[in-house]
Amino acid sequence: MTTSQTPAPLKGSSYWDARFQEQGFAYGEEPNDFLLSCAPRLTRGKALSLGEGEGRNAVYLAKLGFEVTAVDFSEVGLQKAQALAQQHGVQIQCICADLKDFDMSHESWHLVVSVFSQPESAVRQRLYGQLSQSLHPGGAFVLESKVGADPSGKERYPGLNVLRQEIGPLHLIHAREEERVLSEGRYHQGPQRTAQIWAQRN
Ligand SMILES: C[S@@+](CC[C@H](N)C(=O)[O-])C[C@H]1O[C@@H](n2cnc3c(N)ncnc32)[C@H](O)[C@@H]1O
């Protein structure tokens, strides 16, 4: 007998547009707390945020003095990100693009951030594989992502071991997988297994 596993549903840009059309900020207006904890030791410069959504992390980084580029395929999310930046008196550059087509190697980034962007594995492997070239020497990669509870979700919600392989030869400053309590807007509330990586190009 063969068993089949149902793949995690694809969530295209219209799914995210619909979520971001709701009132308020789906993940809050405050930055992700793991990013916040890394920030004091991050070298200022050009920052790229992958799957930025409604702008909470991009605006936070811009307020710290980073020159921020935010990429997302949700027009609605990026419009809210621009409005949030304006409200805080900072500028961010927004690029509406699917990460599957996005090339980050045209620039030398001091920081690349991926907070709950959860692209599928082929996209992650290509993008995270570019990190060792597209990060400036000494530049950092900061990631937090959900870890799937069941094997069918591993493609989009992989554990730390998979992610560590995908980022290639970066120097790990912090790498942890744990069950923790999220409190970020309406959609990230309660216990969640996550992977956190803070890594640096030598
Ligand atoms: C869970 S939300 C997280 C948003 C934001 N990083 C945060 O933490 O507030 C996932 C985000 O990734 C974006 N995203 C997912 N897949 C993407 C893809 N293939 N290309 C571009 N953006 C994508 C979605 O539009 C959404 O904004």
The ligand as an SDF file (V2000), in Angstrom:
LIG
                    3D

 27 29  0  0  0  0  0  0  0  0999 V2000
    3.9180   35.4410    7.1550 C   0  0  0  0  0  0  0  0  0  0  0  0
    4.1100   36.8510    6.1260 S   0  0  0  0  0  0  0  0  0  0  0  0
    5.4670   37.6530    6.9520 C   0  0  0  0  0  0  0  0  0  0  0  0
    5.5670   39.1020    6.6200 C   0  0  0  0  0  0  0  0  0  0  0  0
    6.7210   39.8470    7.2790 C   0  0  0  0  0  0  0  0  0  0  0  0
    8.0110   39.2840    6.9500 N   0  0  0  0  0  0  0  0  0  0  0  0
    6.5390   39.9090    8.7630 C   0  0  0  0  0  0  0  0  0  0  0  0
    7.2080   39.1460    9.4680 O   0  0  0  0  0  0  0  0  0  0  0  0
    5.7420   40.7250    9.2100 O   0  0  0  0  0  0  0  0  0  0  0  0
    4.8850   36.1630    4.6710 C   0  0  0  0  0  0  0  0  0  0  0  0
    5.2260   37.2230    3.6360 C   0  0  0  0  0  0  0  0  0  0  0  0
    6.0200   36.6540    2.6150 O   0  0  0  0  0  0  0  0  0  0  0  0
    5.5330   37.0870    1.3660 C   0  0  0  0  0  0  0  0  0  0  0  0
    5.8650   36.0490    0.3920 N   0  0  0  0  0  0  0  0  0  0  0  0
    5.5960   34.7220    0.4870 C   0  0  0  0  0  0  0  0  0  0  0  0
    6.0360   34.0790   -0.5950 N   0  0  0  0  0  0  0  0  0  0  0  0
    6.5870   35.0110   -1.4160 C   0  0  0  0  0  0  0  0  0  0  0  0
    7.1860   34.9660   -2.7100 C   0  0  0  0  0  0  0  0  0  0  0  0
    7.3280   33.8100   -3.3680 N   0  0  0  0  0  0  0  0  0  0  0  0
    7.6160   36.1140   -3.2490 N   0  0  0  0  0  0  0  0  0  0  0  0
    7.4810   37.2910   -2.6000 C   0  0  0  0  0  0  0  0  0  0  0  0
    6.9110   37.4000   -1.3680 N   0  0  0  0  0  0  0  0  0  0  0  0
    6.4670   36.2760   -0.7900 C   0  0  0  0  0  0  0  0  0  0  0  0
    4.0390   37.2750    1.5650 C   0  0  0  0  0  0  0  0  0  0  0  0
    3.4540   38.1470    0.6200 O   0  0  0  0  0  0  0  0  0  0  0  0
    4.0130   37.8370    2.9780 C   0  0  0  0  0  0  0  0  0  0  0  0
    4.1430   39.2280    2.9620 O   0  0  0  0  0  0  0  0  0  0  0  0
  1  2  1  0
  2  3  1  0
  2 10  1  0
  3  4  1  0
  4  5  1  0
  5  6  1  0
  5  7  1  0
  7  8  2  0
  7  9  1  0
 10 11  1  0
 11 12  1  0
 11 26  1  0
 12 13  1  0
 13 14  1  0
 13 24  1  0
 14 15  1  0
 14 23  1  0
 15 16  2  0
 16 17  1  0
 17 18  1  0
 17 23  2  0
 18 19  1  0
 18 20  2  0
 20 21  1  0
 21 22  2  0
 22 23  1  0
 24 25  1  0
 24 26  1  0
 26 27  1  0
M  CHG  2   2   1   9  -1
M  END
$$$$
